[in-house]
């Protein structure tokens, strides 16, 4: 990385013109000529004050001008860097690939709303892709992946993953760990000590993002001094099973659980992988004559619209799906336009952006029966 010392002796110092205009012109010429390259660090305020006698306000004006021209980018706590060369968008078209159609699931519909809001503002066309799409990648500027792998995406194609981490692809994720932890702590605060979890996968703990809902649940139990029992967690789907809706899976798995060891476990609350799963669980409990929340409290996840309209209304963890879609689109367009750090100036933390969740308490959770 080129040091600021390389430009120390060449910056102008006239008193007859505004210094910020001269300095902005100087750095602009340095960047456009290639003498300052992408990833080179620009001087800090202390360095510029020592070398040129300018104030912080003047330097802020200089860097604001260059930032508005997309020539530099500022990274908190690291410094100011020359941006990557800005590329022109080809056709103003972005692809969105999803494992499910937005018409099939409100989860993806909300993501798409956020994506389209930014696309409309930036005059970008959105092309919906499915798993078997025959795509001419050269017709798109970039792609957003939601619940879809990146194996078919050309390695040079700008790409963003939403909600699911992919190797080598920047991601916008929900803070599922703290969301699940908050939900579990809510149940504990009501007095529940035996809390089941119908999860997308089994109970073996991991710190990978796909398992953060289980991790948050387990850590909340541990912090409350509750020893987790082995059979409190059940997998919602086994690898060999055919694909079904979450609602059907929740109903089938909960029905089977009730027939097997549910009564023996004595759980007074259950966490469901998502709202659709919770709806299936609710159907199974009601069919068995078990009242929610009087006998079993039920917690969902995602905060989709349907969670508010079932009876009883579902306590859930709200994932900011529209905001995640919008943020993913913004970050993708930054990639497309080249407004990113050179690799040597980028920290690992910039590859994953977490969006906060929040707990929504409704009628499906209550104190344990008899407490």
Residue, then its C-alpha position, 0 to 999 in steps of 0.5 A: x500500500x502506498x504511503x501518504x509520504x509519497x505525496x507529501x512534497x507535491x501537494x499545493x500550498x497557495x494562500x490565494x485560493x481556497x485550500x480545499x479546492x486545490x487539495x481536492x484537485x491535487x488528489x483527483x489528479x493523483x488518482x486519475x493519473x494512477x499515481x495513487x492506486x486503488x487501496x492506497x491510503x490517504x493522509x489522516x487529519x493529523x498528517x495533513x495538519x502537520x504537513x499543510x497547516x489545514x484544519x479538520x473542517x478543510x480536510x473534511x471538505x476535501x474528502x467529501x468532494x472526492x467521496x461524492x466523486x466516488x474516488x475515495x472511500x472511508x472506512x471507520x477506524x481504519x482510514x481513507x482509501x482510494x476506491x476501486x475503479x468505477x465500472x459502468x453498468x452494462x444493461x442496468x439489470x440485476x438477477x435475483x435467484x431464490x430457491x422458492x418463488x416469491x409467490x410460494x412464500x411470503x418470506x421471499x416476497x418481503x425480501x423482494x420488496x426491499x430489493x425492488x424498492x432500491x432497484x426502482x430508486x436506482x432505475x435498475x431492472x430486476x430479473x427473477x431467476x429460478x434453479x433451472x434458469x438458462x441464464x446469459x450471465x453477460x446480460x446482467x450486471x450482478x446477482x443476488x442469491x437468496x437460499x441458492x448456491x453460487x456454483x453457477x455464478x461466474x467467479x467475476x460476477x458481482x454477487x451478494x447472498x441474503x440470509x445464507x452465508x456462501x463462501x467467497x460471497x459477501x452476505x447480509x444476514x439476520x442476527x439469528x443468534x441473538x434473536x433465538x437467544x431473546x426468544x428463549x430468554x422470554x420463555x425462561x422469564x415466564x417460568x418455563x424450564x423445559x423448552x423444546x426446539x423443533x429445528x431445521x437440523x439436529x442438536x450438535x452445536x456449531x458456530x456456523x451461521x446456519x446453526x445460530x438459532x440453536x446456538x442462541x437457544x442453547x446459550x440462553x438455557x446455559x446462562x439461566x442454569x438450565x441443563x439442556x436435555x438430549x431429546x429437547x431438540x428434534x430435526x425438522x427434516x431428515x436429509x433423505x426426506x422429500x421436500x415439503x412445506x414447513x407447515x406440513x413438516x411442523x405438523x407431521x414432526x410434532x404429531x409424531x413427537x406427541x405419539x412418542x416421548x413428548x409426554x415423558x419429556x414434560x416440556x411446557x414450551x416449544x420453539x419452532x424453526x420459523x413461523x410456518x413450522x409453528x403453524x404446523x406445530x399449532x395444528x398438531x397440538x390442537x388436534x391432540x387437544x393440547x391448548x396453546x398457550x395454557x398447556x404449551x407455549x409456542x414461539x415462531x421465528x421470522x415475523x411474517x404477516x401470517x403470524x399475527x393473524x392465526x389464533x392464538x396470534x404467534x409470538x415470534x422473532x421478527x427478521x427485517x426482511x425488507x431491510x435485508x433485501x434493500x441492503x443487499x441490493x445497495x451492496x450489490x450496486x456498490x460492487x457493480x459500480x466498483x465502490x469497494x475497497x481493494x482487497x488489501x484495504x478491506x477487513x474480514x468483517x466487511x464480508x458479512x453484515x448482520x441486521x438486528x432482529x427483535x422479539x414480538x410477544x403475542x398470545x401464544x406464550x404465557x406462564x406455565x400451567x399451574x405456576 
